Amino acid sequence: MTRWENYLASAEKIIRTYDSHVPLHHFLKAFFKQHPHMGSRDRRWVSQLVYHYFRLGYLGKAVMTVPERIQAGTFLCETQSNEWLAFFRPDLNEQIGLSLEEKLAKIAPPGEAAVPAAIFPFINELSEDIDAAAFAHSFFVQPRLFIRVRNKQERLLNLLQQAGVAYEVIGRNTIALPNSTRIDDIITNKAWYEIQDVSSQQTGQLFKPRPKDKWWDCCAASGGKAILLKDLQPTVDILVTDVRATILDNLKKRFAEAGIKDFQSKVMDLTGSNLPTLVGNRQFDGIILDAPCSGSGTWGRTPESLLGFTADKILEFQELQKRIAKNVIPFIKPGGTLIYITCSVFKKENEEMVQWIVENSTLQVVEGGTIKGYHDGADSMFAVKLVKE
Ligand SMILES: C[S@@+](CC[C@H](N)C(=O)[O-])C[C@H]1O[C@@H](n2cnc3c(N)ncnc32)[C@H](O)[C@@H]1O
């Protein structure tokens, strides 16, 4: 067997045995641990082939074999000729510079080339502002890595330059990097920056905290939005909660690295009936509800999620979002703010949720909406600011 055939065989084996309950990058890590003879170049090639397969979404899934889909994925996702494709499909390799539309016309099964639902079957569920074709096609492109610079921007850019990283400065303090950048090795001072998608950074434009405001980041996870809030207004008095104790441990580590010391944290299940006991009689100027959701706006980073998803899960997330929103809204002061955020592209989790909140509370929409990341190699999100009467 040639090296290229070996790569295909390994990729096929991984795809056939992949257990969709585990993130693909963890599964790949475990596979390579069991195959220590594979060097870093082999691992890179095999991982890439596997990702190319998943980046196709459902395209050709019913009629193409796994090797055919890996070849099609490589043709669609790559923009420069490569030895692997030259070995199996020299005809496609020669045409790798064609536009995506031209490539789709060549490789997609009959009737699928111009149909976004052939790639992403949940098109009818999309939020109104999302361009279905652009969103479906964005699956073929690996998203970029983004950092939010907190300080020492000039020194940070010098270090990136010295490391030969092709970066792009976006706006005042956002930097886009190739996804493979080992940023931790290049910038060792963690207080200088936060890894945060540019769309996630944009949600901060809605926060507008005032000095000494009391805020609650109620689904804080490892604290991405909470750190953004503290950077916008360091005197904010913040409570951070999440249902997972382990993720709050990550938050504490990240806060310490960012030099943020004054905050309160608590493990809390927001679907429970005991919130008044856990939160007390506090009232907040602002609540960030970055809700648990399908994560569909981030699937460009985890394309394997698309094949494991079923439409009924969208309603399940909406139910969870309603329960959480209903429970936290009473803790907002009159005149206070709710920032409702998801990293979903589905209207049931986005517009329909905001409509439900307005119909079931005294909150009114002030601003916000869909944040489209698919043209910029970023995640797509939804963020709306509501104010209580
Ligand atoms: C989208 S993530 C939040 C991301 C975070 N705000 C950030 O910027 O990094 C949603 C979080 O909601 C938490 N969550 C899910 N169900 C919950 C519940 N019933 N009560 C509280 N938190 C919950 C999850 O553990 C998860 O960390």
The ligand as an ORCA input file, in Angstrom:
! r2SCAN-3c Opt
* xyz 0 1
  C     -23.484     28.698     25.716
  S     -22.790     28.173     27.205
  C     -22.286     29.690     27.945
  C     -21.011     30.277     27.376
  C     -20.396     31.377     28.205
  N     -21.327     32.402     28.565
  C     -19.168     31.989     27.531
  O     -19.226     33.147     27.078
  O     -18.151     31.315     27.465
  C     -24.204     27.715     28.129
  C     -23.917     27.259     29.531
  O     -25.180     26.999     30.161
  C     -24.969     26.008     31.134
  N     -26.265     25.408     31.498
  C     -26.955     24.439     30.850
  N     -28.064     24.124     31.513
  C     -28.086     24.889     32.632
  C     -28.960     24.982     33.736
  N     -30.052     24.228     33.821
  N     -28.659     25.868     34.720
  C     -27.552     26.618     34.636
  N     -26.669     26.579     33.602
  C     -26.937     25.706     32.624
  C     -24.021     25.034     30.484
  O     -23.335     24.282     31.465
  C     -23.112     25.968     29.653
  O     -21.913     26.193     30.322
*
